[in-house]
Amino acid sequence: MSATAHLALVPPAPDPPARPPLEGLVRSAEAKRAGLARIRRVMLGAWGAGCALLLAGPLFEPFTGGLSLAGMLLGGVFLLPLSGLVLGGLGLYERSREAVFAPILAALTLASSIALFGPAHRAAIEMHVAANETELDAVAVEVRAAVASVPTAGNGIDARDGLIKERFGPRLRRLDLKWFKPVDGGLLFIHTGEMRYILLYADGAVGPPDECSHPRPRRLGGRWYEHECQDRSED
């Protein structure tokens, strides 16, 4: 028997059973949901990082200066808008419980960060004073002695600015302070950062009246207070 005749007698192999089309659709839908879930987790992580950068700005600004403010800019201008847009779009597209809950969780996280913004700023001021209290005390004592030794022309510190600032300018800059002013009961020091605040060294010395009619001092440690003016908005 020839090889051709032998092959003709061999029945062809049966075709593999066709996969039910429904099974393929189910697997495709599951893969799609898994991919969207991964994107959602990444965007929630980016949103959380943006909120953390916003909160780190006021907390670390006295120590890192412009670096923390650059982080705030990155979080507020890039991470939050981008991740918020994606999370909102996923919620509208999927309409699943997880997709709808993700923007709600993101909004609660942002609200919590905003609520902690003030406490973080106050904590940063306290840490700055605590870390530099010894040098701050020494500078304040020397500034007070210099103010008392140089006669005034009747307009407060203005007549003594040149001499005193030339003497204390470098030391004040090392402490992130740029300006001081004697007032009745102490000395005011202005922080150099973008999130400006005023420190009061309360030594009880007599001086010109404070321009602020309603000051609200907040104790930081030793003779140091944060000087907040409640009537600043009226000026």
C-alpha positions as CSV (number, residue, x, y, z in Angstrom):
1,M,0.0,0.0,0.0
2,S,1.3,3.3,-1.0
3,A,2.0,6.1,1.6
4,T,-0.6,8.2,-0.1
5,A,-3.3,5.6,0.4
6,H,-2.3,5.0,4.0
7,L,-2.6,8.7,4.8
8,A,-6.0,8.8,3.1
9,L,-7.2,6.0,5.5
10,V,-6.1,7.9,8.7
11,P,-9.0,10.0,9.9
12,P,-8.2,13.6,10.6
13,A,-7.7,14.7,14.3
14,P,-10.7,16.3,15.8
15,D,-10.7,20.0,16.3
16,P,-10.3,21.3,19.9
17,P,-13.5,22.2,21.4
18,A,-14.4,25.8,20.8
19,R,-14.2,28.0,23.9
20,P,-17.6,29.3,24.8
21,P,-17.8,32.9,23.8
22,L,-19.3,33.9,27.2
23,E,-16.2,32.6,29.1
24,G,-14.0,34.8,27.0
25,L,-16.2,37.8,27.7
26,V,-16.1,37.1,31.4
27,R,-12.4,36.9,31.5
28,S,-12.0,40.1,29.4
29,A,-14.4,41.9,31.8
30,E,-12.4,40.7,34.9
31,A,-9.1,41.8,33.3
32,K,-10.6,45.2,32.6
33,R,-11.9,45.6,36.2
34,A,-8.5,44.5,37.6
35,G,-6.7,47.1,35.4
36,L,-9.1,49.8,36.4
37,A,-8.6,48.8,40.1
38,R,-4.9,49.2,39.7
39,I,-5.2,52.6,38.2
40,R,-7.6,53.6,41.0
41,R,-5.1,52.5,43.6
42,V,-2.2,54.4,42.0
43,M,-4.4,57.5,41.7
44,L,-5.4,57.2,45.4
45,G,-1.7,56.9,46.3
46,A,-0.9,60.0,44.2
47,W,-3.8,61.9,45.9
48,G,-2.5,60.9,49.3
49,A,1.0,62.0,48.4
50,G,-0.4,65.4,47.2
51,C,-2.2,65.9,50.5
52,A,0.9,64.9,52.5
53,L,3.0,67.4,50.5
54,L,0.4,70.1,51.3
55,L,0.6,69.3,55.0
56,A,4.4,69.1,55.0
57,G,4.7,72.6,53.6
58,P,3.7,74.5,56.8
59,L,5.2,71.8,59.1
60,F,8.7,71.9,57.6
61,E,8.8,75.4,56.1
62,P,10.9,76.9,59.1
63,F,13.5,74.3,58.5
64,T,13.5,73.7,54.7
65,G,12.4,77.0,53.4
66,G,11.6,77.0,49.7
67,L,12.0,73.2,49.4
68,S,8.8,72.5,51.3
69,L,6.9,75.2,49.5
70,A,8.1,73.6,46.2
71,G,6.6,70.3,47.5
72,M,3.3,72.1,48.2
73,L,3.3,73.4,44.7
74,L,4.0,69.9,43.3
75,G,1.1,68.5,45.4
76,G,-1.4,71.2,44.8
77,V,-0.8,72.0,41.2
78,F,0.1,68.6,39.7
79,L,-0.7,65.5,41.9
80,L,-4.1,66.6,43.3
81,P,-5.6,67.9,40.0
82,L,-4.3,64.9,38.0
83,S,-5.3,62.2,40.4
84,G,-8.7,63.9,41.2
85,L,-9.6,64.1,37.5
86,V,-8.8,60.4,37.0
87,L,-10.6,59.3,40.1
88,G,-13.7,61.3,39.1
89,G,-13.6,59.9,35.6
90,L,-13.3,56.3,36.9
91,G,-16.3,56.9,39.1
92,L,-18.4,58.1,36.2
93,Y,-17.2,55.3,34.0
94,E,-17.4,52.3,36.3
95,R,-20.3,53.3,38.5
96,S,-19.2,50.5,40.9
97,R,-19.2,50.9,44.7
98,E,-15.4,51.1,44.8
99,A,-15.2,53.6,42.0
100,V,-17.8,55.9,43.6
101,F,-16.2,55.5,47.1
102,A,-12.7,56.5,45.9
103,P,-13.5,60.2,45.2
104,I,-15.4,60.4,48.5
105,L,-12.3,59.0,50.4
106,A,-10.1,61.5,48.5
107,A,-12.3,64.4,49.5
108,L,-12.2,63.4,53.1
109,T,-8.4,63.0,53.0
110,L,-8.1,66.5,51.5
111,A,-10.5,68.0,54.1
112,S,-8.5,66.4,56.9
113,S,-5.3,67.8,55.5
114,I,-6.8,71.3,55.3
115,A,-8.1,71.0,58.8
116,L,-4.5,70.1,60.0
117,F,-2.9,73.0,58.1
118,G,-3.1,75.4,61.0
119,P,-2.0,73.0,63.7
120,A,0.9,71.9,61.5
121,H,2.0,75.5,61.1
122,R,1.8,76.2,64.8
123,A,3.8,73.0,65.6
124,A,6.5,74.1,63.1
125,I,6.8,77.4,65.0
126,E,7.1,75.6,68.3
127,M,9.8,73.3,66.9
128,H,11.7,76.2,65.4
129,V,11.8,78.0,68.7
130,A,12.6,74.9,70.7
131,A,15.5,74.0,68.4
132,N,17.0,77.5,68.6
133,E,15.9,78.8,72.0
134,T,19.3,79.2,73.5
135,E,20.6,81.3,70.6
136,L,17.3,83.2,70.3
137,D,17.6,84.1,74.0
138,A,21.2,85.3,73.5
139,V,20.3,87.4,70.5
140,A,17.3,88.9,72.1
141,V,19.3,89.9,75.2
142,E,22.0,91.5,73.0
143,V,19.4,93.3,70.9
144,R,17.7,94.7,73.9
145,A,21.0,96.0,75.3
146,A,21.9,97.6,71.9
147,V,18.4,99.2,71.6
148,A,18.8,100.7,75.1
149,S,22.3,102.0,74.4
150,V,21.5,103.8,71.2
151,P,19.3,106.9,71.6
152,T,16.2,107.1,69.6
153,A,14.9,110.0,67.5
154,G,11.4,109.6,68.7
155,N,10.3,107.2,66.0
156,G,11.1,103.9,67.5
157,I,13.7,101.6,65.9
158,D,13.9,103.6,62.7
159,A,16.7,106.0,63.9
160,R,18.8,102.9,65.0
161,D,18.1,100.6,62.1
162,G,21.5,101.0,60.4
163,L,23.7,100.4,63.4
164,I,21.7,97.6,64.9
165,K,20.8,95.7,61.8
166,E,24.4,95.8,60.5
167,R,25.5,94.3,63.8
168,F,22.8,91.6,64.2
169,G,21.7,91.0,60.6
170,P,23.9,87.8,60.0
171,R,22.9,86.2,63.3
172,L,19.2,87.0,62.6
173,R,19.4,85.4,59.1
174,R,20.9,82.2,60.6
175,L,17.8,82.0,62.8
176,D,15.5,82.7,59.8
177,L,14.6,86.2,61.2
178,K,14.8,89.3,59.1
179,W,13.7,92.2,61.3
180,F,13.0,93.2,64.9
181,K,11.1,95.9,66.6
182,P,10.9,96.9,70.3
183,V,7.4,97.3,71.7
184,D,6.1,97.8,75.2
185,G,6.8,94.6,77.1
186,G,9.3,93.0,74.7
187,L,10.8,92.6,71.2
188,L,9.1,91.5,68.0
189,F,11.0,89.3,65.6
190,I,9.8,88.6,62.0
191,H,10.3,85.2,60.4
192,T,11.9,85.3,56.9
193,G,9.9,82.5,55.3
194,E,7.0,82.8,52.9
195,M,4.6,81.7,55.7
196,R,5.5,84.7,57.8
197,Y,5.0,84.8,61.5
198,I,6.1,87.1,64.4
199,L,7.8,86.0,67.5
200,L,7.6,88.0,70.7
201,Y,10.4,88.0,73.3
202,A,8.6,89.1,76.4
203,D,11.2,90.6,78.7
204,G,8.9,93.2,80.2
205,A,11.0,96.2,79.1
206,V,9.3,99.5,78.5
207,G,9.1,100.5,74.9
208,P,6.8,102.1,72.3
209,P,3.3,100.9,72.1
210,D,2.5,98.0,69.8
211,E,0.8,99.0,66.6
212,C,-1.6,96.1,67.0
213,S,-4.6,97.0,69.1
214,H,-5.6,93.4,69.8
215,P,-2.6,91.1,70.0
216,R,-3.0,87.5,70.9
217,P,0.2,86.0,72.2
218,R,0.6,82.2,72.2
219,R,3.2,80.8,74.5
220,L,6.0,78.8,72.9
221,G,8.5,78.3,75.6
222,G,10.6,80.4,78.0
223,R,10.0,84.1,77.2
224,W,9.0,83.4,73.6
225,Y,5.4,83.8,72.3
226,E,3.9,83.8,68.8
227,H,2.5,87.2,68.3
228,E,-0.8,87.2,66.4
229,C,-2.6,90.4,65.7
230,Q,-6.4,90.1,65.7
231,D,-7.0,93.5,64.1
232,R,-4.7,93.0,61.1
233,S,-7.6,92.4,58.8
234,E,-9.0,95.8,59.7
235,D,-5.9,97.7,58.6
